[in-house]
Amino acid sequence: MLISLAVLAALSAPLQGGTAAAQDTATTVFVNVTVVPMDSERVLPRHTVVVRGDRIVEVGPTASVRVPAGARVVEGEGKFLAPGLAEMHGHVPPPNAPAQFTNDVLFLYVANGITTVRGMLGAEGQLELRARAARGEMVSPVLYLAGPSFNGNSATTPERAEQMVREQHAAGWDLLKVHPGVPRAAYDAMARTAREVGIRFGGHVPADVGLVHALEMGQETFDHVDGYVEHLDGAAGAVNEDSLAAIVRHTREAGAWIVPTMALWEVLQGTLSLEELTAYPELRYMPQRTVQQWTNIHRQRLSSPGFDAAMAQRVIDNRQRILAALHAGGVGILMGTDAPQQFSVPGFSLHREFPRMAEAGMLPYEILESGTSNVGRYFANEDSFGTVAAGQRADLLLLDANPLESAQNLSRISGVMWRGHWLSRSELDEGLRAIAERSASGS
């Protein structure tokens, strides 16, 4: 009952400390479970995994691993234990948002197995939220946060861009977020200063910069596959195969990563009908006024005089071709959806993304890799996580079916461990039910 009370406390008073943090020294043992270690495409049947505090301390055959006295035991017979997932282009509500909404968004991530979020639009006060989450004062993924964005209004000159980099690095942000509109000279000053102080940057490709130059300047992530359709003139017609092969090679050689967010782009381009979108069952976890806003925006999008359905579909088709080529060409893919965003509900949005990744030729192991071990590689200088092994952060996903057979099995969640805290299926359902009731009542 202790964790259940912790869930209720976190959902009703997200900024009050104590209950969840009390679990930091607990020992939890998963017994008789099939481990999906994600160090290669394999499973380890009938294994035991021992967690103490926020670390995995032992992984081995059940017959040879001793269960510590007094440990909480989670029976894993018939279940699969994989690393927790990551949302690598997510958003955390700003500090001026209602505290309850912020807490609900963070819980929605965890309830869907997301134990790491790279927040891609910083706001003043979020660093304190990151610290509170790290102390276990709320149910929350581990947060890595970009600072306020570099855009056409903020980073207008090289001097201002350099100043922003130094200020954000000194403040403790984890990375810099690039938005459209940054002049090339300001972008270059940002990139040079980022290299000097040792802070990474990613996001969009400003039109004045261009994809090739952004790669050459060391931009690490290209979110939404941004810049590729423009570089290949994919809105106008078919993508040239030689040009596509060349930019894939350039991306791989630069060591850049792609965060696709394919499902969201179908919404933003207008290739999904309003009827289809408003039927998403996960909308019950978002405030009614938010869903209505999304509905109004999409209705206006589809009825706009400038809307070109054929061009929109061409862009989406070419995005799929580009993602397929990037994946086949050995470019690293990181799981991400840009939630919360129009009809992109935190956590649930990943399960909208998986079919698009599969259509781009990614196998179930590769899809899972994009949200686990690839993310661990990306954040290797910050922590050790993304695989099921001793010494790794205890972010774990207990599943009722093998995710290496189908990525859709990642939705069959029996429980989630976030930084050593265990939430069973019944406790996850309890939290989801409370969020749905609040959303329905408008509270």
Buried (B, 14 or more C-beta within 10 A) or exposed (E): EEBBEBBBBBBEBBBEBEBBBBBBEBBBBBBBBBBBBBEEBEBBEBBBBBBBBBBBBBBBEBEEBEEBEEBBBBEBEEBBBBBBBBBBBBBBBBBEEEBBBBBBBBBBBBBBBBBBBBBBBBBEEBBEBBEBBBEBBBBBBBBBBBBBBBBBEBBBEBEBBBBBBBEBBEEEBBBBBBBBBBBBBBBBBBBBBBBEEEBBBBBBBBEBBBBBBBBEBBBBBBBBBBBBBEBBEBBEEEBEEEEBEBBBEBBBEBEBBBBBBBBBBBBBBBBBEBEEBBEBEBBBBBBEEBBEEBBEBBEEBBEEEEEEEEBBBBBBBBBBBBBBBBBEBEBBBBBBBBBBBBBBBBBBBBBBBBBBBBEBEBBBBBBBBBBBBBBBEBBEEEBBBBBBBEEBBBBBBBBEBBBBEBBBBBBBBBBBBBBBBBBBBEBBEBBBEBBBEBBEEEE
